[in-house]
C-alpha cells in the first residue's frame, strides 16, 4: 500500500506572526541593536512592528527559553547579560563542545569539513575586502557551526545550540576591533589548513588559542561589555 507521504508533498505553511516577530527580535538582539541587559518594551516593540502585543509576548516567551531574554516579574523583560564568571563558564563549555566537534569532523568527515571551512574563509576574505564587518562576524558564527554540522553527532550540535546565539550576540558587540578581526581571520585560515592536512594536534592547538579564555582582548572586552549599565526601555 502506497502511503500519502510517498504520493504527496507537504504544503508549505506561511510563518505565523509569532514566528516573524521572534525572528526579528532574535536578529536585533544578536546583531547588537539592543544592548546586553537592556530592557525591551512589549508595547514599543508591538508598535514598531505594527502587530498586536500577543505575538510579541509569545516571542518573549520563546526567546526566554533560548536564553536571549530574561523575563522578571513586576520588572519587565531584558536582553540577557553575563557576569565575568559566567563568561568564563561559557568559554569552558564552548571549548569542550567545539574541540570534540572538531575531533569528530577530522576523524570521520574531514573532506566535507575542509570544503565547508574553506568556503567560509573565502567568503570572510570577500567580506573584509569590501569592509563589511557585520557580514564577516556572521560568517564567523557560520564557521564554528560547520564543526558541528560535520561532526555527525546531532546531540553534540543540540548542546552547542544552547550557547550559540549568546556567542553570536557577544561576537557582534565586541568583534569589530581591527586587532581581533586580523587575529580571528588568521586563525580561521590556520584551522582550515590543519583540517586539510588532517593534522589533529595542530587544529586543536589553534582552536584552543582561538576560543579559550586566554584569547586575550576578545574575552576581556566581553567582560567589560557586560559591566556597563543596562539601558531602560522607552515606553
MODELLER restraints for C-alpha pairs under 7 A, 6 or more apart:
rsr = mdl.restraints
at = mdl.atoms
rsr.add(forms.Gaussian(group=physical.xy_distance, feature=features.Distance(at['CA:17:A'], at['CA:55:A']), mean=6.08, stdev=0.5))
rsr.add(forms.Gaussian(group=physical.xy_distance, feature=features.Distance(at['CA:18:A'], at['CA:55:A']), mean=4.43, stdev=0.5))
rsr.add(forms.Gaussian(group=physical.xy_distance, feature=features.Distance(at['CA:18:A'], at['CA:56:A']), mean=6.78, stdev=0.5))
rsr.add(forms.Gaussian(group=physical.xy_distance, feature=features.Distance(at['CA:18:A'], at['CA:58:A']), mean=6.35, stdev=0.5))
rsr.add(forms.Gaussian(group=physical.xy_distance, feature=features.Distance(at['CA:18:A'], at['CA:59:A']), mean=5.87, stdev=0.5))
rsr.add(forms.Gaussian(group=physical.xy_distance, feature=features.Distance(at['CA:21:A'], at['CA:55:A']), mean=6.73, stdev=0.5))
rsr.add(forms.Gaussian(group=physical.xy_distance, feature=features.Distance(at['CA:21:A'], at['CA:56:A']), mean=6.36, stdev=0.5))
rsr.add(forms.Gaussian(group=physical.xy_distance, feature=features.Distance(at['CA:21:A'], at['CA:59:A']), mean=6.27, stdev=0.5))
rsr.add(forms.Gaussian(group=physical.xy_distance, feature=features.Distance(at['CA:22:A'], at['CA:59:A']), mean=4.66, stdev=0.5))
rsr.add(forms.Gaussian(group=physical.xy_distance, feature=features.Distance(at['CA:28:A'], at['CA:34:A']), mean=6.31, stdev=0.5))
rsr.add(forms.Gaussian(group=physical.xy_distance, feature=features.Distance(at['CA:29:A'], at['CA:169:A']), mean=6.66, stdev=0.5))
rsr.add(forms.Gaussian(group=physical.xy_distance, feature=features.Distance(at['CA:30:A'], at['CA:165:A']), mean=6.89, stdev=0.5))
rsr.add(forms.Gaussian(group=physical.xy_distance, feature=features.Distance(at['CA:30:A'], at['CA:168:A']), mean=6.05, stdev=0.5))
rsr.add(forms.Gaussian(group=physical.xy_distance, feature=features.Distance(at['CA:30:A'], at['CA:169:A']), mean=4.03, stdev=0.5))
rsr.add(forms.Gaussian(group=physical.xy_distance, feature=features.Distance(at['CA:30:A'], at['CA:172:A']), mean=6.83, stdev=0.5))
rsr.add(forms.Gaussian(group=physical.xy_distance, feature=features.Distance(at['CA:31:A'], at['CA:169:A']), mean=6.18, stdev=0.5))
rsr.add(forms.Gaussian(group=physical.xy_distance, feature=features.Distance(at['CA:31:A'], at['CA:172:A']), mean=5.54, stdev=0.5))
rsr.add(forms.Gaussian(group=physical.xy_distance, feature=features.Distance(at['CA:32:A'], at['CA:169:A']), mean=6.59, stdev=0.5))
rsr.add(forms.Gaussian(group=physical.xy_distance, feature=features.Distance(at['CA:32:A'], at['CA:172:A']), mean=6.09, stdev=0.5))
rsr.add(forms.Gaussian(group=physical.xy_distance, feature=features.Distance(at['CA:32:A'], at['CA:173:A']), mean=5.78, stdev=0.5))
rsr.add(forms.Gaussian(group=physical.xy_distance, feature=features.Distance(at['CA:36:A'], at['CA:79:A']), mean=5.41, stdev=0.5))
rsr.add(forms.Gaussian(group=physical.xy_distance, feature=features.Distance(at['CA:36:A'], at['CA:80:A']), mean=5.78, stdev=0.5))
rsr.add(forms.Gaussian(group=physical.xy_distance, feature=features.Distance(at['CA:36:A'], at['CA:81:A']), mean=5.05, stdev=0.5))
rsr.add(forms.Gaussian(group=physical.xy_distance, feature=features.Distance(at['CA:36:A'], at['CA:226:A']), mean=6.71, stdev=0.5))
rsr.add(forms.Gaussian(group=physical.xy_distance, feature=features.Distance(at['CA:36:A'], at['CA:230:A']), mean=6.87, stdev=0.5))
rsr.add(forms.Gaussian(group=physical.xy_distance, feature=features.Distance(at['CA:37:A'], at['CA:78:A']), mean=5.53, stdev=0.5))
rsr.add(forms.Gaussian(group=physical.xy_distance, feature=features.Distance(at['CA:37:A'], at['CA:79:A']), mean=4.74, stdev=0.5))
rsr.add(forms.Gaussian(group=physical.xy_distance, feature=features.Distance(at['CA:37:A'], at['CA:80:A']), mean=5.41, stdev=0.5))
rsr.add(forms.Gaussian(group=physical.xy_distance, feature=features.Distance(at['CA:37:A'], at['CA:81:A']), mean=5.00, stdev=0.5))
rsr.add(forms.Gaussian(group=physical.xy_distance, feature=features.Distance(at['CA:37:A'], at['CA:230:A']), mean=4.95, stdev=0.5))
rsr.add(forms.Gaussian(group=physical.xy_distance, feature=features.Distance(at['CA:38:A'], at['CA:78:A']), mean=5.38, stdev=0.5))
rsr.add(forms.Gaussian(group=physical.xy_distance, feature=features.Distance(at['CA:38:A'], at['CA:79:A']), mean=5.36, stdev=0.5))
rsr.add(forms.Gaussian(group=physical.xy_distance, feature=features.Distance(at['CA:38:A'], at['CA:230:A']), mean=4.88, stdev=0.5))
rsr.add(forms.Gaussian(group=physical.xy_distance, feature=features.Distance(at['CA:38:A'], at['CA:231:A']), mean=4.84, stdev=0.5))
rsr.add(forms.Gaussian(group=physical.xy_distance, feature=features.Distance(at['CA:38:A'], at['CA:232:A']), mean=5.92, stdev=0.5))
rsr.add(forms.Gaussian(group=physical.xy_distance, feature=features.Distance(at['CA:38:A'], at['CA:233:A']), mean=6.87, stdev=0.5))
rsr.add(forms.Gaussian(group=physical.xy_distance, feature=features.Distance(at['CA:39:A'], at['CA:76:A']), mean=6.91, stdev=0.5))
rsr.add(forms.Gaussian(group=physical.xy_distance, feature=features.Distance(at['CA:39:A'], at['CA:77:A']), mean=5.68, stdev=0.5))
rsr.add(forms.Gaussian(group=physical.xy_distance, feature=features.Distance(at['CA:39:A'], at['CA:78:A']), mean=4.21, stdev=0.5))
rsr.add(forms.Gaussian(group=physical.xy_distance, feature=features.Distance(at['CA:39:A'], at['CA:79:A']), mean=6.39, stdev=0.5))
rsr.add(forms.Gaussian(group=physical.xy_distance, feature=features.Distance(at['CA:39:A'], at['CA:231:A']), mean=6.50, stdev=0.5))
rsr.add(forms.Gaussian(group=physical.xy_distance, feature=features.Distance(at['CA:39:A'], at['CA:232:A']), mean=5.01, stdev=0.5))
rsr.add(forms.Gaussian(group=physical.xy_distance, feature=features.Distance(at['CA:39:A'], at['CA:233:A']), mean=4.77, stdev=0.5))
rsr.add(forms.Gaussian(group=physical.xy_distance, feature=features.Distance(at['CA:40:A'], at['CA:77:A']), mean=5.56, stdev=0.5))
rsr.add(forms.Gaussian(group=physical.xy_distance, feature=features.Distance(at['CA:40:A'], at['CA:78:A']), mean=5.60, stdev=0.5))
rsr.add(forms.Gaussian(group=physical.xy_distance, feature=features.Distance(at['CA:40:A'], at['CA:233:A']), mean=5.39, stdev=0.5))
rsr.add(forms.Gaussian(group=physical.xy_distance, feature=features.Distance(at['CA:41:A'], at['CA:233:A']), mean=5.63, stdev=0.5))
rsr.add(forms.Gaussian(group=physical.xy_distance, feature=features.Distance(at['CA:41:A'], at['CA:234:A']), mean=6.88, stdev=0.5))
rsr.add(forms.Gaussian(group=physical.xy_distance, feature=features.Distance(at['CA:41:A'], at['CA:235:A']), mean=6.48, stdev=0.5))
rsr.add(forms.Gaussian(group=physical.xy_distance, feature=features.Distance(at['CA:42:A'], at['CA:53:A']), mean=6.58, stdev=0.5))
rsr.add(forms.Gaussian(group=physical.xy_distance, feature=features.Distance(at['CA:42:A'], at['CA:56:A']), mean=6.39, stdev=0.5))
rsr.add(forms.Gaussian(group=physical.xy_distance, feature=features.Distance(at['CA:42:A'], at['CA:57:A']), mean=6.89, stdev=0.5))
rsr.add(forms.Gaussian(group=physical.xy_distance, feature=features.Distance(at['CA:43:A'], at['CA:53:A']), mean=6.61, stdev=0.5))
rsr.add(forms.Gaussian(group=physical.xy_distance, feature=features.Distance(at['CA:44:A'], at['CA:235:A']), mean=6.07, stdev=0.5))
rsr.add(forms.Gaussian(group=physical.xy_distance, feature=features.Distance(at['CA:46:A'], at['CA:52:A']), mean=5.75, stdev=0.5))
rsr.add(forms.Gaussian(group=physical.xy_distance, feature=features.Distance(at['CA:46:A'], at['CA:53:A']), mean=5.48, stdev=0.5))
rsr.add(forms.Gaussian(group=physical.xy_distance, feature=features.Distance(at['CA:46:A'], at['CA:56:A']), mean=6.29, stdev=0.5))
rsr.add(forms.Gaussian(group=physical.xy_distance, feature=features.Distance(at['CA:60:A'], at['CA:69:A']), mean=6.89, stdev=0.5))
rsr.add(forms.Gaussian(group=physical.xy_distance, feature=features.Distance(at['CA:63:A'], at['CA:69:A']), mean=5.55, stdev=0.5))
rsr.add(forms.Gaussian(group=physical.xy_distance, feature=features.Distance(at['CA:64:A'], at['CA:70:A']), mean=5.56, stdev=0.5))
rsr.add(forms.Gaussian(group=physical.xy_distance, feature=features.Distance(at['CA:64:A'], at['CA:71:A']), mean=6.93, stdev=0.5))
rsr.add(forms.Gaussian(group=physical.xy_distance, feature=features.Distance(at['CA:66:A'], at['CA:162:A']), mean=6.97, stdev=0.5))
rsr.add(forms.Gaussian(group=physical.xy_distance, feature=features.Distance(at['CA:67:A'], at['CA:80:A']), mean=6.86, stdev=0.5))
rsr.add(forms.Gaussian(group=physical.xy_distance, feature=features.Distance(at['CA:68:A'], at['CA:79:A']), mean=6.02, stdev=0.5))
rsr.add(forms.Gaussian(group=physical.xy_distance, feature=features.Distance(at['CA:68:A'], at['CA:80:A']), mean=5.21, stdev=0.5))
rsr.add(forms.Gaussian(group=physical.xy_distance, feature=features.Distance(at['CA:68:A'], at['CA:166:A']), mean=6.84, stdev=0.5))
rsr.add(forms.Gaussian(group=physical.xy_distance, feature=features.Distance(at['CA:69:A'], at['CA:77:A']), mean=6.75, stdev=0.5))
rsr.add(forms.Gaussian(group=physical.xy_distance, feature=features.Distance(at['CA:69:A'], at['CA:78:A']), mean=5.57, stdev=0.5))
rsr.add(forms.Gaussian(group=physical.xy_distance, feature=features.Distance(at['CA:69:A'], at['CA:79:A']), mean=4.57, stdev=0.5))
rsr.add(forms.Gaussian(group=physical.xy_distance, feature=features.Distance(at['CA:69:A'], at['CA:80:A']), mean=5.07, stdev=0.5))
rsr.add(forms.Gaussian(group=physical.xy_distance, feature=features.Distance(at['CA:70:A'], at['CA:77:A']), mean=5.68, stdev=0.5))
rsr.add(forms.Gaussian(group=physical.xy_distance, feature=features.Distance(at['CA:70:A'], at['CA:78:A']), mean=5.16, stdev=0.5))
rsr.add(forms.Gaussian(group=physical.xy_distance, feature=features.Distance(at['CA:70:A'], at['CA:79:A']), mean=6.22, stdev=0.5))
rsr.add(forms.Gaussian(group=physical.xy_distance, feature=features.Distance(at['CA:70:A'], at['CA:80:A']), mean=5.92, stdev=0.5))
rsr.add(forms.Gaussian(group=physical.xy_distance, feature=features.Distance(at['CA:71:A'], at['CA:77:A']), mean=4.35, stdev=0.5))
rsr.add(forms.Gaussian(group=physical.xy_distance, feature=features.Distance(at['CA:71:A'], at['CA:78:A']), mean=6.36, stdev=0.5))
rsr.add(forms.Gaussian(group=physical.xy_distance, feature=features.Distance(at['CA:81:A'], at['CA:226:A']), mean=6.15, stdev=0.5))
rsr.add(forms.Gaussian(group=physical.xy_distance, feature=features.Distance(at['CA:82:A'], at['CA:226:A']), mean=5.93, stdev=0.5))
rsr.add(forms.Gaussian(group=physical.xy_distance, feature=features.Distance(at['CA:83:A'], at['CA:223:A']), mean=6.87, stdev=0.5))
rsr.add(forms.Gaussian(group=physical.xy_distance, feature=features.Distance(at['CA:83:A'], at['CA:226:A']), mean=6.35, stdev=0.5))
rsr.add(forms.Gaussian(group=physical.xy_distance, feature=features.Distance(at['CA:84:A'], at['CA:223:A']), mean=5.00, stdev=0.5))
rsr.add(forms.Gaussian(group=physical.xy_distance, feature=features.Distance(at['CA:87:A'], at['CA:223:A']), mean=6.94, stdev=0.5))
rsr.add(forms.Gaussian(group=physical.xy_distance, feature=features.Distance(at['CA:88:A'], at['CA:213:A']), mean=6.72, stdev=0.5))
rsr.add(forms.Gaussian(group=physical.xy_distance, feature=features.Distance(at['CA:91:A'], at['CA:212:A']), mean=6.19, stdev=0.5))
rsr.add(forms.Gaussian(group=physical.xy_distance, feature=features.Distance(at['CA:91:A'], at['CA:213:A']), mean=6.30, stdev=0.5))
rsr.add(forms.Gaussian(group=physical.xy_distance, feature=features.Distance(at['CA:95:A'], at['CA:208:A']), mean=6.94, stdev=0.5))
rsr.add(forms.Gaussian(group=physical.xy_distance, feature=features.Distance(at['CA:95:A'], at['CA:211:A']), mean=6.74, stdev=0.5))
rsr.add(forms.Gaussian(group=physical.xy_distance, feature=features.Distance(at['CA:95:A'], at['CA:212:A']), mean=6.37, stdev=0.5))
rsr.add(forms.Gaussian(group=physical.xy_distance, feature=features.Distance(at['CA:97:A'], at['CA:156:A']), mean=7.00, stdev=0.5))
rsr.add(forms.Gaussian(group=physical.xy_distance, feature=features.Distance(at['CA:97:A'], at['CA:160:A']), mean=6.58, stdev=0.5))
rsr.add(forms.Gaussian(group=physical.xy_distance, feature=features.Distance(at['CA:99:A'], at['CA:204:A']), mean=6.57, stdev=0.5))
rsr.add(forms.Gaussian(group=physical.xy_distance, feature=features.Distance(at['CA:101:A'], at['CA:147:A']), mean=5.49, stdev=0.5))
rsr.add(forms.Gaussian(group=physical.xy_distance, feature=features.Distance(at['CA:101:A'], at['CA:148:A']), mean=5.43, stdev=0.5))
rsr.add(forms.Gaussian(group=physical.xy_distance, feature=features.Distance(at['CA:101:A'], at['CA:151:A']), mean=5.20, stdev=0.5))
rsr.add(forms.Gaussian(group=physical.xy_distance, feature=features.Distance(at['CA:102:A'], at['CA:147:A']), mean=5.52, stdev=0.5))
rsr.add(forms.Gaussian(group=physical.xy_distance, feature=features.Distance(at['CA:102:A'], at['CA:151:A']), mean=7.00, stdev=0.5))
rsr.add(forms.Gaussian(group=physical.xy_distance, feature=features.Distance(at['CA:103:A'], at['CA:200:A']), mean=6.99, stdev=0.5))
rsr.add(forms.Gaussian(group=physical.xy_distance, feature=features.Distance(at['CA:104:A'], at['CA:151:A']), mean=5.01, stdev=0.5))
rsr.add(forms.Gaussian(group=physical.xy_distance, feature=features.Distance(at['CA:105:A'], at['CA:113:A']), mean=6.27, stdev=0.5))
rsr.add(forms.Gaussian(group=physical.xy_distance, feature=features.Distance(at['CA:105:A'], at['CA:147:A']), mean=6.42, stdev=0.5))
rsr.add(forms.Gaussian(group=physical.xy_distance, feature=features.Distance(at['CA:105:A'], at['CA:150:A']), mean=5.21, stdev=0.5))
rsr.add(forms.Gaussian(group=physical.xy_distance, feature=features.Distance(at['CA:105:A'], at['CA:151:A']), mean=4.44, stdev=0.5))
rsr.add(forms.Gaussian(group=physical.xy_distance, feature=features.Distance(at['CA:106:A'], at['CA:195:A']), mean=6.37, stdev=0.5))
rsr.add(forms.Gaussian(group=physical.xy_distance, feature=features.Distance(at['CA:106:A'], at['CA:198:A']), mean=6.20, stdev=0.5))
rsr.add(forms.Gaussian(group=physical.xy_distance, feature=features.Distance(at['CA:109:A'], at['CA:150:A']), mean=6.18, stdev=0.5))
rsr.add(forms.Gaussian(group=physical.xy_distance, feature=features.Distance(at['CA:110:A'], at['CA:195:A']), mean=6.66, stdev=0.5))
rsr.add(forms.Gaussian(group=physical.xy_distance, feature=features.Distance(at['CA:112:A'], at['CA:150:A']), mean=6.99, stdev=0.5))
rsr.add(forms.Gaussian(group=physical.xy_distance, feature=features.Distance(at['CA:113:A'], at['CA:146:A']), mean=6.94, stdev=0.5))
rsr.add(forms.Gaussian(group=physical.xy_distance, feature=features.Distance(at['CA:113:A'], at['CA:147:A']), mean=6.97, stdev=0.5))
rsr.add(forms.Gaussian(group=physical.xy_distance, feature=features.Distance(at['CA:113:A'], at['CA:150:A']), mean=5.68, stdev=0.5))
rsr.add(forms.Gaussian(group=physical.xy_distance, feature=features.Distance(at['CA:114:A'], at['CA:192:A']), mean=6.17, stdev=0.5))
rsr.add(forms.Gaussian(group=physical.xy_distance, feature=features.Distance(at['CA:114:A'], at['CA:195:A']), mean=5.87, stdev=0.5))
rsr.add(forms.Gaussian(group=physical.xy_distance, feature=features.Distance(at['CA:114:A'], at['CA:196:A']), mean=5.62, stdev=0.5))
rsr.add(forms.Gaussian(group=physical.xy_distance, feature=features.Distance(at['CA:116:A'], at['CA:146:A']), mean=6.67, stdev=0.5))
rsr.add(forms.Gaussian(group=physical.xy_distance, feature=features.Distance(at['CA:117:A'], at['CA:143:A']), mean=6.11, stdev=0.5))
rsr.add(forms.Gaussian(group=physical.xy_distance, feature=features.Distance(at['CA:117:A'], at['CA:146:A']), mean=6.82, stdev=0.5))
rsr.add(forms.Gaussian(group=physical.xy_distance, feature=features.Distance(at['CA:117:A'], at['CA:192:A']), mean=5.93, stdev=0.5))
rsr.add(forms.Gaussian(group=physical.xy_distance, feature=features.Distance(at['CA:118:A'], at['CA:192:A']), mean=6.24, stdev=0.5))
rsr.add(forms.Gaussian(group=physical.xy_distance, feature=features.Distance(at['CA:120:A'], at['CA:139:A']), mean=6.56, stdev=0.5))
rsr.add(forms.Gaussian(group=physical.xy_distance, feature=features.Distance(at['CA:120:A'], at['CA:143:A']), mean=6.05, stdev=0.5))
rsr.add(forms.Gaussian(group=physical.xy_distance, feature=features.Distance(at['CA:121:A'], at['CA:188:A']), mean=6.89, stdev=0.5))
rsr.add(forms.Gaussian(group=physical.xy_distance, feature=features.Distance(at['CA:121:A'], at['CA:189:A']), mean=6.63, stdev=0.5))
rsr.add(forms.Gaussian(group=physical.xy_distance, feature=features.Distance(at['CA:124:A'], at['CA:136:A']), mean=5.34, stdev=0.5))
rsr.add(forms.Gaussian(group=physical.xy_distance, feature=features.Distance(at['CA:124:A'], at['CA:139:A']), mean=6.35, stdev=0.5))
rsr.add(forms.Gaussian(group=physical.xy_distance, feature=features.Distance(at['CA:127:A'], at['CA:133:A']), mean=6.78, stdev=0.5))
rsr.add(forms.Gaussian(group=physical.xy_distance, feature=features.Distance(at['CA:127:A'], at['CA:135:A']), mean=6.13, stdev=0.5))
rsr.add(forms.Gaussian(group=physical.xy_distance, feature=features.Distance(at['CA:127:A'], at['CA:136:A']), mean=5.55, stdev=0.5))
rsr.add(forms.Gaussian(group=physical.xy_distance, feature=features.Distance(at['CA:128:A'], at['CA:136:A']), mean=6.70, stdev=0.5))
rsr.add(forms.Gaussian(group=physical.xy_distance, feature=features.Distance(at['CA:133:A'], at['CA:176:A']), mean=6.76, stdev=0.5))
rsr.add(forms.Gaussian(group=physical.xy_distance, feature=features.Distance(at['CA:137:A'], at['CA:171:A']), mean=6.93, stdev=0.5))
rsr.add(forms.Gaussian(group=physical.xy_distance, feature=features.Distance(at['CA:137:A'], at['CA:172:A']), mean=6.36, stdev=0.5))
rsr.add(forms.Gaussian(group=physical.xy_distance, feature=features.Distance(at['CA:141:A'], at['CA:168:A']), mean=6.17, stdev=0.5))
rsr.add(forms.Gaussian(group=physical.xy_distance, feature=features.Distance(at['CA:148:A'], at['CA:157:A']), mean=5.41, stdev=0.5))
rsr.add(forms.Gaussian(group=physical.xy_distance, feature=features.Distance(at['CA:170:A'], at['CA:222:A']), mean=6.75, stdev=0.5))
rsr.add(forms.Gaussian(group=physical.xy_distance, feature=features.Distance(at['CA:174:A'], at['CA:218:A']), mean=6.92, stdev=0.5))
rsr.add(forms.Gaussian(group=physical.xy_distance, feature=features.Distance(at['CA:174:A'], at['CA:221:A']), mean=6.44, stdev=0.5))
rsr.add(forms.Gaussian(group=physical.xy_distance, feature=features.Distance(at['CA:174:A'], at['CA:222:A']), mean=6.52, stdev=0.5))
rsr.add(forms.Gaussian(group=physical.xy_distance, feature=features.Distance(at['CA:175:A'], at['CA:181:A']), mean=6.78, stdev=0.5))
rsr.add(forms.Gaussian(group=physical.xy_distance, feature=features.Distance(at['CA:180:A'], at['CA:218:A']), mean=6.76, stdev=0.5))
rsr.add(forms.Gaussian(group=physical.xy_distance, feature=features.Distance(at['CA:187:A'], at['CA:206:A']), mean=6.62, stdev=0.5))
rsr.add(forms.Gaussian(group=physical.xy_distance, feature=features.Distance(at['CA:187:A'], at['CA:210:A']), mean=6.63, stdev=0.5))
rsr.add(forms.Gaussian(group=physical.xy_distance, feature=features.Distance(at['CA:191:A'], at['CA:203:A']), mean=5.21, stdev=0.5))
rsr.add(forms.Gaussian(group=physical.xy_distance, feature=features.Distance(at['CA:191:A'], at['CA:206:A']), mean=6.27, stdev=0.5))
rsr.add(forms.Gaussian(group=physical.xy_distance, feature=features.Distance(at['CA:191:A'], at['CA:207:A']), mean=6.75, stdev=0.5))
rsr.add(forms.Gaussian(group=physical.xy_distance, feature=features.Distance(at['CA:194:A'], at['CA:202:A']), mean=6.10, stdev=0.5))
rsr.add(forms.Gaussian(group=physical.xy_distance, feature=features.Distance(at['CA:194:A'], at['CA:203:A']), mean=5.12, stdev=0.5))
rsr.add(forms.Gaussian(group=physical.xy_distance, feature=features.Distance(at['CA:195:A'], at['CA:203:A']), mean=6.45, stdev=0.5))
rsr.add(forms.Gaussian(group=physical.xy_distance, feature=features.Distance(at['CA:209:A'], at['CA:215:A']), mean=5.91, stdev=0.5))
rsr.add(forms.Gaussian(group=physical.xy_distance, feature=features.Distance(at['CA:213:A'], at['CA:219:A']), mean=6.44, stdev=0.5))
